[in-house]
C-alpha cells in the first residue's frame, strides 16, 4: 500500500471517528500524515511536503537541547495524522509550508513544545501570527519552572554573572553605514573574572549569531558588543558578521537578544517591541 493510500485511509478513519475536523477552529484546517520530525519545529509529511510549525523556534543542530527537542516533536506527532492551519503566509523562502499544528482535536503542538522548554516563541512570517499570546504564556510557564532550555545546570560558573545593561537596536542615521551605533552592553556582576570563550549572542531567528573567542571580562566590568567592524578592546567587541555591505543585526521594531554560555544554556533572554 502506497504512502498516499495510507494517508487517505488514516485521515478518513480519524474523521469518521470524530477525532479531527478540517473546520475545528475559526480558520480552515487540512490534514497531514507525519512521516518524521526533522527537528523541534519542522516536520516531513508522507506526501513529500515539509512543514515549518509556526510560533516557535527550536534549537539548531549542535545547540543545547537540539536532540531533546527533536525527540519530543517525534513523540508528539511521529506517524500521526495531524491538523494543519494556515496563517498569513502559506510558504517560506525555502518552500516549506508554514502552519500551526494540532493533535487530538485542539492540542496545539507549538504550545506543547513551549511548555516543555523545547522551543522559544518566534513570530515566523509576515505580521503577527495567530495564537501568539497563548504561545507567550506557555513559554513563560517553562521559564518560571526552568524546564528544558531554560534550566541552568551550572555548566559555567559565570552563568549567573553576565547581565544585559542595555540594548541600542536603532542606530542613528543609516544603520548599515553606522552599524557600530547599534550595540548591546553587558556587565559582569560577580566578584570573579569571566572568560566568555564559546559563549554566543544571537537574534530571535538565530540567523545572526556571534560566538566569543578568548574574551575576558573582569569582575564588575562592562563591555559593549557592537554590530559593525573594528578592533576589539576590553570594553568594545565588534560583531562584523555580514558577508555583504550591511552589518546591522537588531530589528528596530521588535526582536529578541539571546545570550548562551559555552554549554548553550540560555543566560540572557531579552525580547523587545516598540
C-alpha positions as CSV (number, residue, x, y, z in Angstrom):
1,X,0.0,0.0,0.0
2,X,1.5,3.4,-1.0
3,X,2.0,6.3,1.3
4,X,-0.8,8.3,-0.2
5,X,-3.3,5.4,0.3
6,X,-2.1,5.0,3.9
7,X,-2.5,8.8,4.5
8,X,-6.0,8.8,3.0
9,X,-7.2,5.8,5.0
10,X,-5.8,7.2,8.2
11,X,-7.3,10.6,7.6
12,X,-10.8,9.2,6.7
13,X,-10.6,6.9,9.7
14,X,-9.9,9.8,12.1
15,X,-12.7,12.0,10.6
16,X,-15.2,9.2,10.9
17,X,-14.2,8.6,14.5
18,X,-14.8,12.3,15.2
19,X,-11.2,12.9,16.3
20,X,-10.4,15.8,14.0
21,X,-12.3,18.2,11.9
22,X,-11.0,20.3,9.0
23,X,-13.1,23.2,10.4
24,X,-12.5,22.6,14.1
25,X,-11.2,26.2,14.5
26,X,-12.1,29.6,13.0
27,X,-9.5,29.1,10.3
28,X,-9.8,26.1,7.9
29,X,-7.5,23.2,8.5
30,X,-6.1,20.5,6.4
31,X,-4.8,17.0,7.4
32,X,-1.3,15.8,7.1
33,X,0.3,12.4,7.9
34,X,3.7,13.0,9.6
35,X,6.5,10.8,8.3
36,X,9.2,12.2,10.6
37,X,10.4,15.1,12.7
38,X,13.2,17.0,11.0
39,X,13.9,18.8,14.3
40,X,11.9,20.5,17.1
41,X,10.0,22.8,14.8
42,X,9.9,21.2,11.3
43,X,8.1,18.1,10.1
44,X,8.3,15.9,7.0
45,X,4.9,14.7,5.7
46,X,4.2,11.5,3.9
47,X,3.1,13.4,0.8
48,X,6.6,14.8,0.5
49,X,5.9,18.3,1.8
50,X,7.9,19.9,4.7
51,X,6.0,21.9,7.3
52,X,7.6,24.6,9.5
53,X,5.5,24.8,12.6
54,X,4.5,28.5,13.3
55,X,5.0,30.3,16.6
56,X,8.2,28.6,17.7
57,X,11.9,28.2,17.1
58,X,13.7,25.2,18.5
59,X,17.5,24.7,19.0
60,X,19.5,24.2,15.8
61,X,21.8,21.2,15.3
62,X,24.8,21.5,17.6
63,X,23.0,23.7,20.0
64,X,22.0,22.8,23.6
65,X,18.7,20.8,23.7
66,X,18.6,20.1,19.9
67,X,18.3,16.3,20.3
68,X,15.8,16.6,23.1
69,X,13.6,18.9,21.1
70,X,13.7,16.7,18.0
71,X,12.8,13.6,20.1
72,X,9.9,15.4,21.8
73,X,8.5,16.5,18.5
74,X,8.8,12.9,17.2
75,X,7.0,11.6,20.3
76,X,4.2,14.1,19.8
77,X,3.5,13.7,16.1
78,X,5.5,10.9,14.6
79,X,3.4,8.6,12.4
80,X,0.2,10.6,13.2
81,X,-2.3,12.4,11.2
82,X,-2.4,16.0,12.4
83,X,-4.4,19.1,11.6
84,X,-2.5,22.0,9.9
85,X,-3.8,25.5,9.9
86,X,-2.5,28.3,7.6
87,X,-1.8,31.8,8.7
88,X,-0.7,34.9,6.8
89,X,1.9,33.1,4.7
90,X,1.5,29.8,3.0
91,X,5.2,29.1,2.5
92,X,8.6,30.4,3.5
93,X,11.6,31.2,1.3
94,X,12.7,27.6,1.4
95,X,9.5,26.2,0.1
96,X,8.3,24.8,3.4
97,X,4.6,25.0,4.3
98,X,4.0,27.4,7.2
99,X,1.3,26.0,9.5
100,X,0.1,25.9,13.1
101,X,-0.2,22.3,14.1
102,X,-2.8,20.4,16.2
103,X,-3.2,16.9,17.6
104,X,-6.1,15.2,19.3
105,X,-8.5,17.9,18.1
106,X,-7.3,21.1,19.6
107,X,-3.9,20.3,21.3
108,X,-1.6,22.9,19.9
109,X,1.8,21.4,19.0
110,X,3.7,24.6,19.4
111,X,2.3,25.1,22.9
112,X,3.3,21.6,23.9
113,X,6.9,22.3,22.8
114,X,6.9,25.7,24.6
115,X,5.5,24.3,27.8
116,X,8.2,21.7,28.0
117,X,11.0,24.1,27.3
118,X,11.8,22.6,23.9
119,X,11.5,25.8,21.9
120,X,11.2,29.6,22.3
121,X,8.4,31.8,20.9
122,X,9.2,33.0,17.4
123,X,6.9,35.0,15.1
124,X,7.8,33.3,11.8
125,X,6.5,35.0,8.7
126,X,4.9,38.4,8.0
127,X,2.7,40.1,10.5
128,X,1.6,38.9,13.9
129,X,0.8,35.2,13.8
130,X,-2.3,33.7,15.4
131,X,-2.1,32.4,19.0
132,X,1.0,34.5,19.9
133,X,-0.5,35.4,23.3
134,X,-1.1,31.7,24.1
135,X,2.5,30.9,22.9
136,X,3.9,33.6,25.2
137,X,2.0,32.3,28.2
138,X,3.3,28.7,27.5
139,X,6.9,30.0,27.2
140,X,6.6,31.9,30.5
141,X,5.5,28.7,32.3
142,X,8.6,26.9,31.1
143,X,10.8,29.8,32.1
144,X,9.3,30.0,35.6
145,X,9.8,26.3,36.1
146,X,13.2,26.3,34.4
147,X,12.2,23.4,32.2
148,X,14.2,22.3,29.1
149,X,16.3,25.1,27.5
150,X,15.5,27.4,30.5
151,X,17.3,25.1,33.0
152,X,20.6,26.4,34.3
153,X,22.7,23.4,35.1
154,X,25.8,25.3,36.1
155,X,28.0,24.2,33.2
156,X,29.7,27.6,33.5
157,X,30.5,29.3,36.8
158,X,29.7,32.7,35.2
159,X,26.2,31.7,34.0
160,X,24.6,33.9,36.7
161,X,27.2,36.7,36.4
162,X,26.7,38.3,33.0
163,X,23.8,40.7,32.8
164,X,22.4,42.8,30.0
165,X,22.7,46.5,30.8
166,X,21.1,47.9,27.7
167,X,20.4,47.3,24.0
168,X,20.5,50.1,21.4
169,X,18.8,48.4,18.4
170,X,18.2,51.6,16.4
171,X,21.4,53.2,15.2
172,X,21.5,56.9,14.4
173,X,21.0,57.6,10.7
174,X,21.6,54.8,8.2
175,X,22.1,51.6,10.3
176,X,24.2,50.0,7.6
177,X,26.6,52.9,7.4
178,X,26.6,53.4,11.2
179,X,26.2,49.8,12.5
180,X,28.6,50.4,15.4
181,X,25.9,52.7,16.9
182,X,23.8,49.5,17.2
183,X,25.1,47.7,20.3
184,X,24.3,45.7,23.4
185,X,26.1,46.5,26.7
186,X,26.7,43.7,29.2
187,X,28.2,43.6,32.7
188,X,29.9,41.1,34.9
189,X,28.0,41.5,38.1
190,X,30.2,39.0,40.0
191,X,33.4,39.3,42.0
192,X,35.1,36.8,39.8
193,X,36.6,37.3,36.3
194,X,34.7,35.6,33.5
195,X,36.1,34.1,30.3
196,X,33.3,34.1,27.6
197,X,35.1,31.8,25.1
198,X,32.5,29.7,23.4
199,X,29.6,31.9,24.6
200,X,27.2,33.3,21.9
201,X,24.8,36.1,21.3
202,X,22.0,35.7,18.7
203,X,18.8,37.3,17.5
204,X,15.3,35.8,17.5
205,X,15.7,33.9,14.3
206,X,19.3,32.7,15.1
207,X,20.2,33.9,11.6
208,X,22.6,36.3,13.2
209,X,24.9,34.7,15.8
210,X,28.2,36.0,17.4
211,X,30.4,33.5,19.1
212,X,33.1,34.8,21.5
213,X,36.7,33.8,21.2
214,X,39.1,34.2,24.1
215,X,37.5,37.2,25.8
216,X,37.9,38.0,29.5
217,X,35.5,40.2,31.5
218,X,37.0,41.5,34.7
219,X,34.8,41.4,37.9
220,X,32.4,44.3,37.8
221,X,33.4,45.4,34.3
222,X,31.1,46.2,31.4
223,X,31.6,45.8,27.7
224,X,29.6,46.5,24.5
225,X,29.0,44.2,21.6
226,X,28.8,46.4,18.5
227,X,27.3,45.2,15.3
228,X,29.9,46.7,13.0
229,X,33.6,46.2,12.4
230,X,36.6,47.4,14.4
231,X,39.4,46.3,16.7
232,X,38.4,44.5,19.8
233,X,39.2,46.1,23.2
234,X,38.3,45.1,26.8
235,X,35.3,47.4,26.6
236,X,34.2,47.0,23.0
237,X,33.7,43.9,20.9
238,X,32.9,44.0,17.2
239,X,30.4,41.6,15.6
240,X,31.3,42.4,12.0
241,X,29.4,39.4,10.7
242,X,28.0,40.4,7.4
243,X,29.2,39.0,4.1
244,X,27.6,41.9,2.3
245,X,27.5,45.6,2.8
246,X,25.4,45.8,5.9
247,X,26.4,44.6,9.4
248,X,23.2,45.7,11.2
249,X,21.8,42.9,13.4
250,X,18.9,44.0,15.5
251,X,15.4,44.8,14.1
252,X,14.3,48.3,15.1
253,X,10.7,47.5,15.8
254,X,10.9,44.1,17.5
255,X,13.5,41.3,18.0
256,X,15.0,39.2,20.7
257,X,18.5,39.1,22.2
258,X,19.6,35.7,23.5
259,X,22.9,35.0,25.1
260,X,24.0,31.4,25.8
261,X,27.1,30.1,27.6
262,X,29.6,27.6,26.2
263,X,27.2,24.8,27.0
264,X,24.5,26.6,25.0
265,X,22.4,27.2,28.2
266,X,20.4,30.4,27.9
267,X,21.9,33.0,30.2
268,X,20.0,36.1,28.9
269,X,16.7,36.3,27.1
270,X,15.6,39.8,26.2
271,X,12.6,40.2,23.8
272,X,11.6,43.8,22.9
273,X,9.0,45.5,20.8
274,X,8.0,49.1,20.2
